[in-house]
Amino acid sequence: MEQLSVNQIFRDLETAKPLIHQITNNVTINDCANATLAIGASPVMATSIEEVEAMAGLGDALVINFGTITADMYESMVLAGKAANRKGIPVVFDPVGVGATPYRTQKAMDYMKKVKVDIVRGNGTEVYALIGGQANTRGVDAGELSLTHTELAKLAAEKLNAVIVISGKHDAISDGTRVAEIENGDIWLTAVTGTGCMTTALIASCAGVSEDYFSAAVVGMGIMSLAGERARRKISDGEGIGTFKVKLMDEIFTMNETVWEREVILR
C-alpha cells in the first residue's frame, strides 16, 4: 500500500478548518457536531430544503446520514448532494439501517443513482445491502455475512465506484484497488450511540482537506478506532460508558499525526 498522507491531513485540518455540512441522524447530531469540532473542522447541520443547496455550496464536504430519514429530509439530501457534486466537494454517505426496511433500502439505491457519492461508511450488512445483497440487519446493528469485511469493501468499491469504509472488529477500507485494514478499536465503541455517525463526520472532515479520499477514509476511521482504544485504557474501576464517552471525545480532540502513526495498527 502506498504512503498515506497522514501528516498533511492533520496539518491541513489545523490550518484550513474545513466546513462540513451534515444532514445527519437526529439522535446523534450533537455528538457529530462535537466530534467535527474536536478534530479541528467546523460543523454546520442545516437540513431545511430552502437552504441546503446554498449551504452545500459553502462547505468543503457533505455528510448524508440515513439514521432518522424522512421524506422531507430525503429531498433535502438530494438537493444538497447535487449541489456538492456541482461544486466538486466530497459526498460521504452513511447508510444507517439500510437493509433493515424496504423504504431505507429503496431510498439508498435511489440516492446513489441521483448523487455521485465519494465515500460510503457503514457496517457490513448496510454496505452489503447497498450492492444488492440480502443480509439480516437488525435496526442499525450488523448481521452475519459470508464475505470478510475486506472482501466486501473491495467488491463494493468496484460496484459503487466509491471509497468504502466498513466498521467492525477490524475496519476495512478500499477504493477498489487499494485496501487497508485497521486493527484498533474497543468493544465499548458499540455501547455508545453515535460512534459510527461520529466516524463518518471524522472521515468527511479529513476528506474536506484531501483529494485522496482513500487516505482521508483511513485517517478518519483510524482516529475513531484508536480514540476508542485509548479511551478504554484510561477507564478506572467503577467507571462506565458515560466516562468512556467523555474520554473518547478527549482522545479525538488530542489526536495528532504523531499518535496516529505510532499507534494505529494498519495492514
C-alpha positions in Angstrom: 0.0 0.0 0.0 1.3 3.4 -0.9 2.2 6.0 1.7 -0.8 7.7 3.2 -0.9 11.5 3.5 -1.5 11.3 7.3 0.8 14.3 8.2 -0.7 16.5 5.5 -4.3 15.8 6.5 -3.6 16.6 10.2 -1.8 19.8 9.2 -4.5 20.9 6.8 -7.2 20.2 9.4 -5.4 22.6 11.7 -4.9 25.4 9.2 -7.9 25.1 6.9 -10.6 24.2 9.4 -12.9 22.8 6.7 -16.7 23.4 6.9 -18.5 20.1 7.0 -22.2 20.3 6.1 -24.1 17.4 7.7 -27.6 16.2 7.1 -27.4 13.6 9.8 -29.0 11.4 12.4 -31.2 13.5 14.8 -30.3 11.0 17.6 -26.6 11.8 17.2 -26.5 15.3 15.7 -24.9 16.9 18.7 -22.2 14.3 19.0 -21.4 14.5 15.3 -21.0 18.3 15.6 -18.7 18.0 18.6 -16.6 15.3 17.0 -16.2 17.5 14.0 -15.1 20.4 16.2 -12.8 18.1 18.2 -10.8 17.1 15.1 -10.4 20.7 14.0 -13.2 21.1 11.4 -16.3 23.2 11.6 -19.8 21.6 11.5 -23.0 23.0 10.1 -26.1 20.9 10.5 -28.5 22.6 8.1 -31.4 20.4 6.9 -34.1 22.8 5.6 -34.9 22.3 2.0 -34.9 26.1 1.5 -31.2 26.4 2.3 -29.3 23.1 1.8 -28.2 23.9 -1.7 -26.7 27.2 -0.6 -25.1 25.6 2.4 -23.5 22.8 0.5 -22.1 25.4 -1.8 -20.3 26.9 1.2 -19.0 23.6 2.5 -15.8 21.6 2.0 -17.5 18.2 2.4 -21.1 16.9 2.8 -22.3 14.1 5.1 -25.5 12.3 4.3 -26.7 10.1 7.1 -29.9 8.0 6.9 -30.3 7.5 10.6 -33.6 9.3 11.1 -34.5 9.7 7.4 -37.9 11.2 6.5 -39.4 12.1 3.1 -38.7 15.8 3.6 -35.2 15.1 4.8 -34.5 12.9 1.8 -35.4 15.6 -0.6 -33.0 17.9 1.2 -30.3 15.2 0.9 -30.8 15.0 -2.8 -30.6 18.8 -3.3 -27.6 19.1 -1.1 -25.9 16.1 -2.8 -26.4 17.6 -6.3 -25.1 20.9 -5.1 -22.0 19.2 -3.6 -21.4 17.4 -6.9 -21.6 20.7 -8.8 -19.1 22.3 -6.5 -16.8 19.2 -6.6 -16.7 18.6 -2.9 -16.8 15.0 -1.4 -20.2 13.4 -0.5 -19.8 11.0 2.4 -22.8 8.6 2.8 -23.7 6.7 6.0 -26.4 4.2 5.0 -27.7 3.7 8.6 -30.1 0.8 8.8 -30.2 0.2 5.1 -31.2 -3.4 4.6 -33.5 -3.3 7.6 -36.6 -2.0 5.8 -37.6 -1.8 2.2 -38.0 2.0 2.5 -34.4 2.6 3.6 -33.0 0.3 1.1 -35.0 1.7 -1.8 -34.1 5.3 -0.9 -30.4 4.4 -0.6 -30.4 2.8 -4.0 -32.3 5.9 -5.4 -29.8 8.2 -3.8 -26.8 6.5 -5.2 -28.3 7.0 -8.7 -29.1 10.7 -8.2 -25.9 11.8 -6.4 -22.3 10.9 -7.0 -21.2 9.5 -3.6 -17.4 9.6 -3.0 -17.2 7.7 0.3 -19.5 5.2 2.0 -19.1 4.4 5.7 -21.3 1.7 7.2 -21.3 -1.7 8.9 -21.0 -4.9 6.8 -24.7 -5.6 6.3 -25.5 -2.0 5.4 -22.8 -2.0 2.7 -23.9 -5.5 1.5 -27.4 -4.2 1.1 -26.2 -1.3 -0.9 -24.8 -3.6 -3.6 -28.0 -5.7 -3.7 -27.1 -8.4 -1.2 -29.6 -9.9 1.3 -28.4 -9.8 4.9 -30.1 -9.9 8.3 -29.9 -6.3 9.5 -31.4 -5.6 12.9 -32.1 -1.8 13.1 -28.6 -0.3 12.9 -26.8 -3.4 14.1 -24.7 -5.6 11.7 -25.7 -9.1 10.9 -23.7 -12.1 9.6 -22.1 -12.2 6.2 -20.3 -14.8 4.2 -17.7 -12.3 3.0 -15.0 -10.8 5.1 -15.1 -7.1 5.6 -12.0 -6.7 3.4 -13.5 -8.7 0.6 -16.8 -6.8 0.8 -15.1 -3.4 0.9 -13.2 -4.1 -2.3 -16.2 -5.6 -4.1 -18.5 -2.7 -3.1 -15.8 -0.1 -4.1 -15.7 -1.6 -7.5 -19.5 -1.8 -7.9 -20.3 1.6 -6.4 -17.2 3.5 -7.7 -16.6 4.9 -4.3 -14.2 4.5 -1.3 -15.9 2.0 1.0 -15.3 2.0 4.8 -16.7 -0.9 6.8 -16.6 -0.6 10.6 -16.2 -3.7 12.7 -13.9 -5.6 14.9 -11.3 -5.0 12.2 -12.2 -2.0 10.0 -11.8 -2.4 6.2 -11.2 0.4 3.7 -10.9 0.1 -0.1 -11.1 2.2 -3.3 -11.3 -0.9 -5.4 -7.5 -1.0 -5.9 -6.0 -0.1 -2.6 -7.1 -2.0 0.6 -6.4 -1.3 4.2 -7.4 -2.9 7.5 -7.3 -1.2 10.9 -7.0 -3.4 13.9 -7.5 -0.9 16.6 -10.8 -0.3 18.5 -12.7 -1.4 21.5 -16.0 -3.2 22.1 -17.2 -0.3 24.2 -17.5 1.8 21.0 -20.6 -0.3 20.2 -22.1 0.6 23.6 -22.3 4.3 22.9 -24.9 5.5 20.5 -23.4 7.5 17.6 -19.8 6.4 17.3 -20.5 5.2 13.8 -22.1 8.6 12.9 -19.2 10.4 14.5 -16.8 8.3 12.5 -18.5 9.4 9.3 -18.1 13.0 10.4 -14.4 12.5 11.1 -13.9 10.9 7.6 -15.7 13.8 6.0 -13.5 16.2 7.9 -10.4 14.5 6.6 -11.9 14.4 3.0 -12.6 18.1 3.3 -8.9 18.8 3.2 -7.6 16.0 0.9 -8.4 14.9 -2.7 -7.1 11.5 -1.8 -10.3 10.1 -0.4 -8.8 6.7 0.4 -6.2 8.3 2.7 -8.9 10.5 4.2 -11.1 7.5 4.9 -8.2 5.5 6.5 -7.2 8.5 8.7 -10.7 9.3 9.8 -11.6 5.7 10.6 -8.2 5.3 12.4 -8.9 8.3 14.5 -12.1 6.8 15.9 -10.8 3.3 16.4 -7.6 4.5 18.1 -9.5 7.1 20.2 -11.8 4.3 21.4 -8.9 2.1 22.3 -7.0 4.8 24.1 -10.2 6.0 26.0 -10.9 2.5 27.3 -7.3 2.1 28.6 -8.0 5.2 30.8 -11.1 3.8 32.4 -10.8 3.2 36.1 -12.6 0.6 38.2 -16.2 1.8 38.8 -16.3 3.9 35.7 -18.6 3.1 32.8 -19.7 4.1 29.4 -20.6 7.7 30.5 -17.0 8.3 31.4 -15.8 6.4 28.3 -17.8 8.8 26.1 -16.2 11.8 27.7 -12.8 10.3 27.4 -13.5 9.3 23.8 -14.1 12.9 22.9 -11.0 14.0 24.7 -9.0 11.4 22.7 -10.4 12.8 19.4 -9.5 16.3 20.5 -5.9 15.4 21.4 -5.3 13.2 18.4 -2.4 14.2 16.2 -0.3 12.7 13.4 2.4 11.5 15.8 0.0 9.5 18.0 -1.9 8.2 14.9 1.2 7.0 13.1 2.7 5.5 16.3 -0.4 3.6 17.5 -2.7 2.8 14.5 -2.3 -0.8 13.6 -2.6 -0.8 9.8 -2.2 -3.5 7.2 
